[in-house]
Amino acid sequence: MKHAGQKVSVAVYVAVILFSMSTWMDVVGIWVEMPLFVTTLPEGWSLPSYLAIIIQLANVGPAVYAIIHKFQQGGRNAKSKEDCKTTKTLDAEVVLTLIIIIASAVNIFMLSFLWPITSFIGGRLRSVIMLTQMVPTALTSCMTSLVFLPYMARFPSSYISAHYVGQGFSGLVPALIGLIQGAGSPPDCHWNSTQFVNDTLPGNITGMLNVTSSFIIQSKKPLFSVQVFFFCLTALFLLSLASFCCLNFSKCGRSEMIGHVSVVDISDKFQQSAGEPTSEIHKMSVNDSNLPDHDTRQRYQLVHANSETVQSAECKTEQSRSPKCEKLLEKADNDESIASEQAQAAKATSVKMPNRVFIWLLIVVGVVNALSNGFLPSTESYTCLPYGYLVYTLAVRLSSVAASLASLSTMFLPRASIRVVFILTLLGLVTAVFHLILALQSPNPVLRGYVLGDIIVVSKSSY
């Protein structure tokens, strides 16, 4: 398997996908089960609004982390070179990644048992456990954007597509599990009455009329419960944790890291062929922990520059004895020329964007995120539930599938132009306005009770 001219390990590629799958899987999983929550928990239709507010407030955590990281980065730059030479005994990115995945797994596992628990607050019944547990769940998901992507900078750029595929799976897999689970139906009370009339007595006298009545509660349960659904998510988080451990601690994963390119192996080959001890220069290697501010291309060039230095020095001392030296020198020159050509190609393809276009795109990103992550999910219950429980369930779960497939399609489709972005943004705004109109008309929106209305609502949510 090759990508962008570089060899890609299939095992590492799959491990990156499974590791990146843990990004937003817990939040999406809770949202997929929202149709079952709104019919069970006391907040009812207002529950999505509460959870949307909690998720947005959780973005304070990444903001604080970014500020602290910025100050720490400035402090590291001010240190002397001798201080920077000390080897890191504790990798912050690795530790934070482990904490995020483990905390997400623990949160989902606890919710599988505690989500139905309620208590009285201010004279009203509240879902205390669900609302409280949503805080760490949303915080860990929001932190993945600032922790996982910098960690992926340790690998070649050919693995970044696996990271985004894993992010798409974080919404696709819970949504598919939810579709398999089925919609079920909320509890519904039916009036059952039975009449008994006695036979006609002699003398045209009719007997007494006996009527018995009772309430029957009927509901169609889904294929499996919310607890089983959360167990499945917990197992997926453990799978992501195992994949990350394989990436970071196994020999197969670390061999693919950019900073793991070591010249010791090359020097060992020289030592075996020449029969002489290795010089001090052979022990040089590039460690990614000492290069926190270099991007992938810079690290690539630095590694090859280091390899070229070692190979050139070795070949100068062993040129008369080892016939492999000339080949290694040629390979180092070829690597350097390839790196320079890639840098020139990247510089040639980069286009300077006008300031007005850049500002407009920032506004589009802000509006789209405000609609997709805040406004639309929080009011979806008022828009879809009047059309029926099945419509609401399909709208919630198919929207997660559509969003995941849309994010995955960006890996295969060409880069969109400004005109395409403008047209898609306009269509999204029209859909959002239609969503608002239906929410304002709730509980009696237009086309309620018609199949056409059901199709339009499900299609709108999926878009």
C-alpha positions, 0 to 999 in steps of 0.5 A: 500500500502506497500513498504520496510516494511513501510506503505505508504500513497497513497495520499502522494505518488501521491502528491509526483509524481505530485510535482516531475513532475515539474522538467524538464517539461518546458525545455522538453515542449519547446523541444517537440515544436521544430518542430513548432519553426524551421519552424517559427522562423528566426534561423531555423535549428540552433535554437536547437543549441542556446537553447542547449548552453543556457541550458548548461550555466544555470548549472552555477546557481546550481554550485554557489548554491552548493558552497554557500550552502557548505559555509553556512553549514560549518558556521552552524557547527561552531556555538554553540549548543545554536545558533543551538537550535533556531527554523527556521522561514524561511525554505530555501528548501521550499521557493526555491521550491515554487520559482522554481515552480512558476517561471517555471509556469510564464515563460511558461505562458509568452512564450505562448504569446511572443514566436513568437516575433522577432526583428533585432539585428546586421542587422539580425532577431532574436528570442529575446523573445524565447532566453531570456526567455530560460535563467530563464526556464533552470535555474529553471529546473537545480536547481530542482536537488539540491533542490527537492531531499534534500527536499525529505529526509524529507520523508521515503525512501519508497517515493523516488520511487515516486520522480523518477516516477514524474521525468519520468512523467516530460518528458513523459506527455509533449511528449504525449501532443505533440503527441496528438497535431500532426505534422502539416506541414510547409508552402509550396508554390505551383504554380497554373496556368490556361489557357484559349484558345478562339474558332477557328474563321472563316478562320482558325484563332485561338483566343488568349491564356490567361494564369493566374498564382498565388502562393498558400500557403498550410500547415496542421496545428496541432490539437492545437496551441503552445499557447494551448500547453503552457497553458496545461503545465502551468496548470500542473505546477499549479497542481504541486504547489498545490501538494507541498503545500499539502505535506508541509502544510497539516496535511496529508503530514506533518504526513508522514515526518520523523521529524514530529514524535512527542511524545506529542501524546503518552504522551497525551494517558498516561495522559488520562489513568493515569489522571496525568499531562504530564512531561517535557520530553513528549514535546520532539520531533525531528524536521527535520529542526534541522537535516540538515546533517542526512540522512534518516536512521539516522533520523529514528534511532534518532526518535525511540531513542527519542520515546524509551526514552520518553516511558521508562521514562513514563512507569517507573513512570506509570508502576503500573497504566497503563497496556499499558506500558509494550506493549510500552516498547516491541514495542520500543525494537522491533523498535530498533532491526529492525533499527539495523537489517536494518543498518547491512543489508545495511552494509552487502550489500554495496560493495566497488567499485574499484577506476578504475571502479569508475573513468570509471563510472564517465567518462561514466556519463560525456560522456552520458550527453554530448551526450544526453543533448548537442550534439545530441539535438543541431544537431537533426534538421540537422539529421532529417529534410532532411527526412521530417517534420513528421520524425523530429516531431516523432523523437523529441517527441518519443525520449522524450517518450523513455527517460521517459520510460527508466528512469521509467524502472529503478524502476522495473529492477534490478541493472545493472552490469558493463558489461551491462553498458559497452554494452549500452555505446558502443551502444550509442556511435555507434548511436552517430557516425551514428547521426554525419554522417547523420548531416555531410551529411545534407541536402542530407543524405543516404537513404533520400526519402526512408521509410527505412531511415525514420524508421532508423532515428526515431528509432535512435532518440528514442534510 
